[in-house]
Amino acid sequence: MDIQSLKLNLVQKILNTEKPSLLSKIDRIFQREEKNDWWEQLPIEIRDSIMEGIDDIQKGNTFSHDQVIQEAKQKYGF
């Protein structure tokens, strides 16, 4: 089912229902989505950078805290 068909199907179901509790649940879903959709507010460059970082973590391309401290000590003479 494509997105337009899904939308029409949902609209039809909403229009046909007589259950206030169901309509309230649907309304709360939309309210949560509006409040929690911070990801979409981020610039694409930031999202890409975050996803790249997650990918690096999953591939094991990380440094431990001790490794970073050791490199900083060598580089900056701490």
Stockholm file with secondary structure:
# STOCKHOLM 1.0

chainA/1-78         MDIQSLKLNLVQKILNTEKPSLLSKIDRIFQREEKNDWWEQLPIEIRDSIMEGIDDIQKGNTFSHDQVIQEAKQKYGF
#=GR chainA/1-78 SS CCHHHHHHHHHHHHHHCCCHHHHHHHHHHHHHHHHHTTGGGSCHHHHHHHHHHHHHHHHTCCCCHHHHHHHHHHHHCC
#=GC SS_cons        CCHHHHHHHHHHHHHHCCCHHHHHHHHHHHHHHHHHTTGGGSCHHHHHHHHHHHHHHHHTCCCCHHHHHHHHHHHHCC
//
